[in-house]
């Protein structure tokens, strides 16, 4: 397997391709960074960098324009993209225009509601139709792809985010309640979520509500509502993992925390009207909370019995090994 271009631009994307690269070692691959989270460059050397311009276009439009315009002209055996960002879609489209094979990591997640999450659901559907290889994390994701009659091959491998966790012990059910809220579809009511979370913190002084604040202005402007909540600056992934391992339960709208929390057998209150990971609802790890007004009653119910011992539905932590075996055969 030679000369594959790995594309990433955000920390979650990096965390999901990193386990593959760690096994590849010094193999002949290249990295393309699309720049959404520039702090990543402090620790990572890349071969190609796309600088997103600031002008009159919307941010999403500009990402798509720049990723297509400045996609490397070098030939590659394939281009691997992960996730559901505008840059992942734009780089997939650029590769498609150049006749390059496309590998889509974490394919087949679906809400089948283009507005939730927007625009991520649309990007997922579009990328999987362009991809020559779709690596699905679960059988349900595979079945989604087969039902859509995508043209590429489909393989079930698990989710690579779990490959980062196999060296950690399970942890305990402590007194911390890990909270994260940042998704675009919650921006209009972040203040309402924060009010409800603050109420929980006030009524449960025996618990420590920890909220790493997201830097998005639509989130951070409501920080003042949180008095009893321990609001901290964004944390390194290793520290977040320790919080997950030792938390009592999790309140979040994050996709990654749904997966990581399930791996460590933590119950996760999902602050969204839907989830693309319904396997976690079936396994008893995930609980949908469609509006802030429903949070208190759901929290009180789960807080009475937070323990769970169930198979993680998103994989076993060895997805990268399976992926590389398949790629060795395909290329």
C-alpha positions as CSV (number, residue, x, y, z in Angstrom):
1,X,0.0,0.0,0.0
2,X,1.7,3.1,-1.2
3,X,1.1,6.8,-1.8
4,X,-2.3,7.4,-0.1
5,X,-3.2,11.0,0.8
6,X,-4.8,11.3,4.2
7,X,-7.0,14.4,4.6
8,X,-7.8,16.1,8.0
9,X,-8.6,19.5,9.3
10,X,-10.1,19.1,12.8
11,X,-9.0,17.4,16.0
12,X,-11.7,14.7,15.8
13,X,-10.6,13.9,12.2
14,X,-7.0,13.7,13.3
15,X,-7.9,11.4,16.3
16,X,-9.6,9.0,13.9
17,X,-6.9,8.8,11.3
18,X,-4.0,8.8,13.8
19,X,-4.3,5.1,14.8
20,X,-4.0,4.1,11.1
21,X,-0.9,6.2,10.6
22,X,0.7,4.9,13.8
23,X,0.6,1.4,12.4
24,X,1.7,2.5,8.9
25,X,4.9,3.9,10.4
26,X,7.2,5.1,7.7
27,X,5.0,3.9,4.8
28,X,4.7,6.1,1.8
29,X,1.7,8.3,2.6
30,X,1.1,12.1,2.6
31,X,-0.9,14.3,4.9
32,X,-3.1,17.2,3.7
33,X,-4.3,19.6,6.4
34,X,-7.3,21.8,5.7
35,X,-6.7,24.1,8.6
36,X,-9.9,24.3,10.7
37,X,-8.0,23.6,14.0
38,X,-4.5,25.2,13.4
39,X,-3.2,24.3,16.8
40,X,-2.8,20.8,15.6
41,X,0.3,21.9,13.6
42,X,2.2,22.4,16.8
43,X,2.6,18.6,17.0
44,X,2.1,17.4,13.4
45,X,4.1,17.8,10.3
46,X,2.1,17.8,7.1
47,X,2.9,17.7,3.4
48,X,0.2,20.0,2.1
49,X,-1.6,22.9,3.8
50,X,-4.7,24.7,2.6
51,X,-5.2,28.1,4.0
52,X,-8.9,29.1,4.0
53,X,-9.3,32.7,2.9
54,X,-11.5,35.3,4.7
55,X,-13.8,37.1,2.3
56,X,-17.4,37.7,1.5
57,X,-18.3,34.1,1.0
58,X,-19.8,32.2,3.9
59,X,-17.3,30.1,5.8
60,X,-18.7,26.8,4.5
61,X,-18.6,28.1,0.9
62,X,-15.1,29.3,1.3
63,X,-13.9,26.0,2.7
64,X,-15.3,24.2,-0.3
65,X,-13.9,26.7,-2.8
66,X,-10.4,26.6,-1.3
67,X,-10.2,22.9,-0.8
68,X,-11.1,22.3,-4.4
69,X,-9.0,25.1,-5.8
70,X,-5.8,24.2,-3.8
71,X,-6.1,20.4,-3.8
72,X,-2.7,18.9,-4.6
73,X,-2.1,18.2,-8.3
74,X,0.2,15.2,-7.5
75,X,-1.2,11.7,-8.3
76,X,-2.1,9.4,-5.5
77,X,-3.1,5.8,-5.2
78,X,-6.1,7.0,-3.2
79,X,-7.4,9.8,-1.0
80,X,-8.7,9.0,2.4
81,X,-11.2,11.3,4.1
82,X,-12.9,11.0,7.4
83,X,-16.0,12.5,8.9
84,X,-18.6,15.0,7.8
85,X,-17.0,18.4,7.4
86,X,-17.2,20.8,4.4
87,X,-13.5,20.1,3.8
88,X,-13.9,16.3,3.8
89,X,-16.6,16.7,1.1
90,X,-14.7,19.2,-0.9
91,X,-11.5,17.1,-1.0
92,X,-13.6,14.1,-1.9
93,X,-15.1,16.1,-4.8
94,X,-11.7,17.3,-5.9
95,X,-10.3,13.7,-5.9
96,X,-13.4,12.6,-7.8
97,X,-12.8,15.3,-10.5
98,X,-9.2,14.1,-10.8
99,X,-10.2,10.4,-11.2
100,X,-8.5,9.4,-7.9
101,X,-9.9,6.6,-5.8
102,X,-11.6,7.7,-2.6
103,X,-11.6,5.9,0.7
104,X,-14.2,7.1,3.2
105,X,-13.6,6.4,6.9
106,X,-16.6,6.2,9.2
107,X,-19.1,5.8,6.4
108,X,-22.8,5.0,6.7
109,X,-23.8,7.1,9.7
110,X,-27.3,8.4,9.0
111,X,-30.0,10.5,10.6
112,X,-31.9,10.8,7.3
113,X,-32.7,14.3,8.3
114,X,-30.7,16.9,6.3
115,X,-31.4,19.5,8.9
116,X,-30.1,17.5,11.9
117,X,-27.3,17.6,11.8
118,X,-26.8,20.4,9.2
119,X,-24.8,20.3,7.0
120,X,-23.0,17.1,8.2
121,X,-25.8,14.7,7.2
122,X,-25.7,16.0,3.6
123,X,-21.9,15.7,3.4
124,X,-22.0,12.1,4.7
125,X,-24.5,11.1,2.0
126,X,-22.6,12.8,-0.7
127,X,-19.1,11.5,0.2
128,X,-20.3,7.9,0.5
129,X,-21.7,8.0,-3.1
130,X,-18.3,9.2,-4.4
131,X,-16.2,6.7,-2.5
132,X,-14.6,3.6,-4.0
133,X,-14.3,2.1,-0.5
134,X,-16.6,2.8,2.4
135,X,-15.3,1.7,5.9
136,X,-18.4,1.4,8.0
137,X,-18.1,1.3,11.8
138,X,-21.2,-1.0,12.4
139,X,-23.5,-3.4,10.6
140,X,-26.2,-0.8,10.7
141,X,-24.0,1.7,8.9
142,X,-23.2,-0.9,6.3
143,X,-26.9,-1.7,5.8
144,X,-27.6,2.1,5.3
145,X,-25.0,2.1,2.5
146,X,-26.3,-1.0,0.9
147,X,-29.9,0.3,1.0
148,X,-28.7,3.5,-0.8
149,X,-26.9,1.3,-3.4
150,X,-23.6,3.1,-3.1
151,X,-21.2,2.1,-5.9
152,X,-18.1,1.5,-3.8
153,X,-17.2,-1.5,-1.7
154,X,-18.4,-1.6,1.9
155,X,-16.5,-3.1,4.8
156,X,-17.4,-3.2,8.5
157,X,-14.4,-2.4,10.6
158,X,-15.5,-0.5,13.8
159,X,-14.7,3.0,14.7
160,X,-11.0,4.0,14.8
161,X,-11.6,6.5,17.6
162,X,-11.7,3.5,19.9
163,X,-8.3,2.4,18.8
164,X,-6.9,5.2,20.9
165,X,-8.5,3.8,24.0
166,X,-7.5,0.1,24.2
167,X,-4.6,0.8,26.6
168,X,-6.8,2.5,29.2
169,X,-8.5,0.6,32.0
170,X,-12.2,1.0,32.4
171,X,-12.2,3.5,35.3
172,X,-14.8,4.1,38.0
173,X,-18.2,5.8,38.4
174,X,-17.0,8.9,40.2
175,X,-18.6,12.3,41.1
176,X,-17.8,14.1,37.8
177,X,-20.5,14.9,35.3
178,X,-18.7,15.7,32.0
179,X,-20.7,18.2,29.9
180,X,-20.0,19.4,26.3
181,X,-22.2,21.4,24.1
182,X,-21.2,23.0,20.8
183,X,-23.1,21.7,17.8
184,X,-24.5,24.2,15.3
185,X,-28.1,22.9,15.6
186,X,-28.0,23.8,19.3
187,X,-26.6,27.3,18.9
188,X,-30.0,28.9,19.0
189,X,-30.8,27.4,22.4
190,X,-27.4,27.0,24.1
191,X,-28.5,29.5,26.7
192,X,-31.5,27.2,27.5
193,X,-29.2,24.2,27.8
194,X,-26.8,26.1,30.1
195,X,-29.7,27.2,32.3
196,X,-30.9,23.6,32.8
197,X,-27.3,22.4,33.4
198,X,-26.8,25.1,36.0
199,X,-30.0,24.1,37.8
200,X,-28.7,20.5,38.0
201,X,-25.4,21.7,39.4
202,X,-27.2,23.7,42.1
203,X,-29.5,20.9,43.1
204,X,-26.6,18.4,43.2
205,X,-23.7,20.0,45.2
206,X,-22.3,16.5,45.8
207,X,-21.5,16.2,42.0
208,X,-18.9,18.1,40.0
209,X,-20.2,19.3,36.7
210,X,-17.2,19.9,34.4
211,X,-17.8,21.8,31.1
212,X,-14.8,22.4,28.8
213,X,-16.1,25.5,27.0
214,X,-16.1,25.5,23.2
215,X,-14.5,28.6,21.7
216,X,-17.3,29.2,19.2
217,X,-18.7,32.7,19.9
218,X,-22.3,31.4,19.9
219,X,-21.4,29.2,22.8
220,X,-18.9,31.2,24.8
221,X,-21.2,34.3,25.0
222,X,-23.5,32.3,27.4
223,X,-20.7,31.3,29.7
224,X,-21.9,33.8,32.4
225,X,-25.0,31.6,33.0
226,X,-22.8,28.9,34.6
227,X,-22.1,29.7,38.2
228,X,-21.9,26.3,40.0
229,X,-20.6,24.5,36.9
230,X,-16.9,24.1,36.7
231,X,-16.2,25.8,33.3
232,X,-12.7,25.1,32.0
233,X,-10.8,25.9,28.8
234,X,-10.7,23.2,26.1
235,X,-8.8,20.2,27.3
236,X,-6.2,17.9,25.7
237,X,-7.7,14.6,24.5
238,X,-5.8,12.6,27.1
239,X,-7.4,14.7,29.9
240,X,-10.9,14.3,28.4
241,X,-10.4,10.5,28.3
242,X,-9.5,10.5,32.0
243,X,-12.7,12.5,32.7
244,X,-14.8,10.1,30.7
245,X,-13.2,7.1,32.5
246,X,-14.0,8.4,35.9
247,X,-17.2,10.3,35.3
248,X,-20.6,9.3,36.7
249,X,-22.3,10.1,33.4
250,X,-22.0,12.4,30.4
251,X,-24.2,15.2,29.0
252,X,-23.2,16.1,25.4
253,X,-24.1,16.8,21.8
254,X,-20.8,15.4,20.6
255,X,-20.6,12.4,18.3
256,X,-17.2,11.4,19.5
257,X,-18.3,11.3,23.2
258,X,-21.2,9.0,22.3
259,X,-18.6,6.5,21.0
260,X,-15.9,7.0,23.7
261,X,-18.4,7.1,26.5
262,X,-19.9,3.8,25.3
263,X,-16.5,2.2,25.1
264,X,-16.0,3.0,28.8
265,X,-19.5,1.9,29.7
266,X,-20.8,5.4,30.6
267,X,-24.3,6.5,30.0
268,X,-24.5,9.5,27.7
269,X,-27.4,12.0,27.6
270,X,-27.4,13.1,24.0
271,X,-28.6,16.7,23.7
272,X,-30.1,16.5,20.2
273,X,-33.3,15.5,18.5
274,X,-31.7,12.6,16.8
275,X,-28.5,10.6,16.6
276,X,-26.6,9.0,13.8
277,X,-25.5,6.4,16.3
278,X,-28.8,4.6,17.2
279,X,-26.8,1.4,18.0
280,X,-25.9,3.1,21.3
281,X,-29.6,3.6,22.2
282,X,-30.2,-0.1,21.6
283,X,-27.2,-1.1,23.8
284,X,-28.4,1.2,26.6
285,X,-25.5,3.6,26.5
286,X,-27.2,6.6,24.8
287,X,-30.3,8.5,25.8
288,X,-31.8,11.1,23.5
289,X,-32.8,14.4,25.2
290,X,-34.6,16.4,22.5
291,X,-35.0,19.7,24.3
292,X,-33.5,21.5,27.4
293,X,-36.8,21.1,29.3
294,X,-36.4,17.3,29.2
295,X,-32.9,17.3,30.7
296,X,-33.8,17.5,34.4
297,X,-36.1,14.5,34.5
298,X,-33.8,12.4,32.3
299,X,-30.8,13.2,34.4
300,X,-32.5,12.3,37.6
301,X,-33.5,9.0,36.3
302,X,-30.1,8.0,35.0
303,X,-28.3,9.5,38.0
304,X,-30.1,7.0,40.2
305,X,-28.4,4.1,38.4
306,X,-25.6,5.2,36.1
307,X,-23.8,1.8,35.9
308,X,-23.9,-0.2,32.7
309,X,-22.0,-3.2,31.6
310,X,-22.7,-3.8,27.9
311,X,-20.8,-4.5,24.7
312,X,-19.7,-1.3,23.0
313,X,-21.7,-1.2,19.7
314,X,-19.0,0.9,17.9
315,X,-16.2,-1.6,17.8
316,X,-13.5,-3.3,19.7
317,X,-10.6,-0.9,19.4
318,X,-8.8,-2.7,16.5
319,X,-10.4,-1.0,13.5
320,X,-7.1,0.3,12.1
321,X,-5.6,-3.2,11.8
322,X,-8.7,-4.4,9.9
323,X,-8.5,-1.3,7.6
324,X,-4.9,-1.8,6.7
325,X,-5.4,-5.5,5.9
326,X,-8.2,-4.5,3.5
327,X,-6.1,-1.7,1.9
328,X,-3.2,-4.0,1.4
329,X,-5.5,-6.3,-0.5
330,X,-7.2,-3.5,-2.5
331,X,-4.0,-1.7,-3.4
